[in-house]
Amino acid sequence: MPIVNRFSEFQPDLVAWRRDFHRFPEVLYEVHRTAGTVADRLRSFGVDDVVTGIGRTGVVAVIRGRRTSSGRVVGLRADMDALPITETSGMPHASQNPGMMHACGHDGHTTMLLGAARYLAETRNFNGTVVAIFQPAEEGGAGGRAMVDDGLMERFGIEQVFGLHNMPGMPVGTIGTRPGPIMAATDDVAITLSGRGAHAARPHAGLDLVVAASAIVQALQSVVSRTVDPLESVVVSMTKIHIGEATNVIAESGTLAGTVRTLKAEIRDLVEARVKAIVRGVASAYGVTAEVHYRRNYPVTRNHSTETEFAAAVAEEVVGAGNVHRSIAPIMGGEDFSFMLEARPGAFLFIGQGDTPGLHNPAYDFNDEIIPIGCSFWARLAETAMPLDG
């Protein structure tokens, strides 16, 4: 595996940085220590510019090549935030911040891009400009959109943008991607039900929300099985029900909530319309009222064909042709790199994390073995996109 030798040389530094980030996780936009550490390290590498406060707490580094006559500008993005989860990994570097942990590997993503920035600032073997993007609030806060709305692409002249995420279950030394939809649009559904309270021994005197809610949950599954083409990918998961407090009372109000995942805009519209119609129709049949709050979150993460093929070819140089998978199945999780891909052409890829606990699992820990692979991929992508003789 042709890992850039320089990354092997300073791998102890990379591992130490990663484990420090892991010990002190921060969530959403409150990544002040993480962003401060990132900015300080970037300055110590001698990058040309370090700009903080993009998208509230994002950090951007500008690294100019030995030549810039090509005018090319490529963005490389990593996310910095953690999750509100209590860690159970038992690692010596486990979270020191109660109720927070890096359960998705953003500590590793940040480290891989920092390592690449250090190398690119040392060597500058490219004709153009690299913009290293360190983003807050990927986990539900839409930090990617915040950075785009803050003028990220225009301010730094970014022409193409690329993202990389670890994937448990994929073997170490492999990279996967696909053109088109690679991760799903994520929407939230919240339903408020109103009925009529009564003593549980006199159910005929009330309008029972538990029965109505049960029917709603069951009926919503027909959206996937009877509304959408079986060849399309859709998830409708109702994950929360809260009705009542006592065993002998029929409650007069309650709530349901869940998530919807889709891969196409037209299917997203169809599912939203059917969810609303089914909830109101079933509620009416049971004599209760329902208010549906449907909130669209992250759009589909859609890779651009040219940039995806380019990134896959670069990955082959790093891990070998047999270890790059160009047509992995889409994942129904969400990713706010989607906002950056809506703003500029680019691609999102997955790097094999090996046989470890899954993402968002309290026992998860990023695999330090893959850090040099990710660093090498970023470095080769920049050098290949903007060759010195180009």
N, C-alpha and C positions, 0 to 999 in steps of 0.2 A: 504494500500500500504506500504510494509515494507521498507521504506526509512531508511538508516543508520542514527541513531540518531545524530551522530556527525555532519552530514551535516546540519541538522535542527538547531543545536546549532550555527554554524557559517554562517548560511545563510545570515545575514545582511552583513557580510564581502564579501560573494560571490556576492551579488547584487551590493554592492559598487564597487567591482572590475569590474564587467561587465559594469556598467554604465560609469565608467571611460574610459574603452576601447571604449565604444560607443561614448563618447564625442570627442575623439581624434583618429578618424579612419585614417588609412594609407593604401596605395594601393601597389599592386604588391610586389616587393622586398624592397620597401622603408618603411619597418615596424620597423624603428629604435627605436622609443619610445616604441611601443608595445613589441618588442622583449626584450628591456632593462628592462621594467617593469616585464615581465615574468621571465627573468633570476634573477632579484633581489628577487622576491617573492619566487622562487624555492630555492634560497640560504637561505632565511630566514626560510624556512621549515626544513632545515637540510638534504636535499637530499644528496646522496653520491657524485655525480658529476653533474656539469652544464657545458655544452659545447655549445658555441655560434659559429656562422659563418658557420654552416652546411647548404649547399645549399644557400650560400651568407648571408642570415639573419635568418636562422632557429636556433632554440634553442632545445637542447636535455638534458633531465634530467635522471640520472640513480639512481634508488632506489633499494637497495638490501634488501631482506627479512631477517627475523631472521636467516634463514638458506638459503644456496645457493647450497647445495649438489646435488639438482636435476639437476643443470646446465641449467635449463629452462630460456629463455629470451623472454618476450612478449612485443611487441611494441603497444602503444596506441597513436593515432594521432589526433591532432586538428589543424585547420587552423586559421591564424591570420589576414589575409588581408581583406580590405574593397573594396568597389566598387566606381567608378567615377560617383556617382549619387548625386544630390542635395536633401537633406532630407526634407520631408514635414510632418513628424510624429507629430510635435508640442510638443514632450515630453520635460520635463525640462532638460533631459540629452541628448538632440539632438546634432548632430554633430557641433563642433566648427570649423571644417576644411572645408572651402567652396569647394563645388563640390565633396565631399567625404562623404560616409556614410556606416555604417555596415548594408547593405540591405539584407544580406544573413545569418546573425546570427553567423558569425565567432567570434564575441565578446563573445557570449554565449558558443560556442564550446571551446574557449580558457579558459574561466572561469570554465567550468565543469571539464576540465582536470587538471587545477590548483587545484581545490578543491579536486579532487581525489588524486593528488600528495601530497597535505598537509596531508591528512588522511593516505595514505600509508606510508609516511615518519614517521608519529607518531606511527602507529600500527605495521607495518612490519609483518603482519600475513600471510606470504607466504614463500615458499621455492623456491627461484629463484630470478630473477631480472626483474624489470619493467623498460622499457625505454619509457618515456613520450616525444612525438615528437610534437613540435610546429612549424608548417610549414608556410612559406610565399607564396605569389603569386599563390594561388589556382585559382583566378579569371583571367584566361587567360595567366598566366605567367609560368605555368608548374613547380611550386615550388616543387611539389612532385618528379618530375623527377630530378630536380636539387639536391635534398637531396639524392636520390638514387645514382645518378652519383657521388656524393661526398663521397660515401662509407658508407652511413648510416647503411645499413644492416650488412655489414661485420665488420665495426669498432666497433659496439656495440653488435654484435653477435645475432641479432634479428632472432628468429625462426618463429614467427607468428606476424601478425600485424592487428589491428582492427581500424575502423573509425566510427564516429557517426555524423549524420547531422540532424538538426531540420527539421520538415516538417509541414508547415501551412496546415490546413484542417484535419490533423490527430488529434484525440482527445488527450488532455493532459492525461498522464498516459498510453499511448500505445506506442509500439515499433514495427516496421515492418522491414522485410528483405526478402531475397529469395536466394537460391543457384543459381549459374550461373550468366548470365548478369543481372545487376540491374540498370545500367546507361549506356548511349549510347557512342559510339565513336563519336567524334566531328571533322568535317572537314570544312575547309573554301574554297569557290570557288570565285575567282576574275576573271572577264572577261574584257579584253580590246578590244573594237571594233574600227575599222577604216573604214570609208566610203569616200564619196566625198561631200564636202560642196556645198551649192547652196542657192539662194534666195528661201524663202519659197513659193513665188508665182510661182516658176518654178521648182517644185519637180522633173520633168523628167530630169532635168540637174544634179541632185545629186544622191547619194546613201544614202537613209534615214535610219539612225541608230535607230531612235525611232521605226519605223515599225519593223526593224529587231530585236531589243531588245524585243519588245512586243511578237514577235513570239517565240523567244528563251525562254522567261519566261513561256509561255504557253506550249511549247513543253517539257520543263523539267519536268512538272507535270506528263507526261506520264511515267517517270521513276518509279514512285510509282504505278501508276494505270495499267501499261502495261508491265513493265519489271520485277518487283519483285513479287514473290509469294504473294498473298493477305494475307497469314497467317504470313508473316514476318513483322517486324516493321521497317519502313523507313520514314524519313522526308527529303524533299528537299524544302527549303524555300529561295527564292531569295528576299532579304530584302532591297537592295539599287540599285537605277538606277540614274546615273548622265550623262545626255546628253544635251548639248547646254546651252546657256545663254540668248538668245533673242527669242522672239516669231516669228520673221520674218526671221530666219536663220535656214537652215538645217545644223546641225553640222557635222564636219568631223571626230570627235573622241568622245568616251564616254566609260563609265565603268558600269559594273553590279557586284553585289556581293551578296553572300548569304551563307547559311550553310547547311550541310548534316549531318544527324544523322542515325546511324545504330547500330545493336546489334550483328552482326556476321561478322567475318573476310571475309568470302567469299562473303557476301552481300556487304560489304564495297568495295571490289575490283570490283564487278560487277557495282555498282552504279558509282564509279569513272570513269570507262571505258565508261559507257553510257552517263554520263554528258558531257565528253569531245567530244564524237562522235556527240551527238545531237547539241551541241553548234557550232561545226565546220560545221556540215552539214547544219543547218538552216542558218548560216551566209553565207555560199557559195550560197545557194538558193536565197538569197537576194543580192548577188553580193558584199558583204562586207567581211572583214577579221576579224577573231577573234583569240585572243591569250588567252588561258585558263591557269590560275594559280590555281592549286589544291593543297592545303596544308593540310596534315594530322596533327591533333592536338592530343587531348587526346584519348587513346585507350578505348575500352569497359571496364567498371568497372565490373569485373567478380569475384563474390564471390566463394570461395572454399567450397565444400559441408560440409566437416567435421567441419570446423571452423564456418560455418554459423549455423549449428545445435547446436554447442556448445554455441555460443553467444546467440542464441534464448533461449536455456535452462537457461542460466544465467539471461536473461531478464525476464523470467517467475518468477524467484525468487524475482525480484524487483517489477514488476508491476502486477504479477498474470498471470496464464496460459491463461485466456480468453482475455487478453489485448496484447498478442504477436501474430503478424500475420506473418507466415512463408512463405507466397507465394504472397506477394504484386506484383502488376504489375510493370514491368520495367518502368523507367522514361527516357525520351528521352533527358534530360539534360545531361551535361558532368561533369566529376569529375576527378581531377588528382590524387586522391588516387589510381586510376587505375594503375599508375606506381609502387606503392608500392605493390599492389596485383600481379603484374607481377613478382616482385622480391621475394616475400615471400607469403606463404599461409595465408589467413585471410578472413575477412568479413567486409562489410560496412552495417550499419544499419541506420534507420530513427527513430527519437524520436518525438512523437506528440507535436506540438507547439500550437494546439488549433485553434480556429476560429479567425485568424488574417489576415492582408494583406499578400499577397504572397511574395515569395522570389524575390529579385531584384525590389521590389515595393518601391517607395520613401516614402510611409507611413508605411513601415514595422518597427517593433521593436521586438527584441527577448523577449520571454515570460519568465520572471524571475522565474515564478512558477515551471518551469521544471528543473531548475538548480540542485536541490537536487536529482532528479530522474536520471539525467545523471551522476552526481558524484557517486551515489550509484551503477549504472550499471558498471562504470569503476572499482570501488573498488572491487565489487563482481567478476567481470571477472578476475581480477588479482589474487584474493585469490582462486578462483575456479580452474583456470588454473594451479596454482602452490601451492597446499595445503601444509600446514606445515607438515602434516604427510605423505606427498608423497615422 
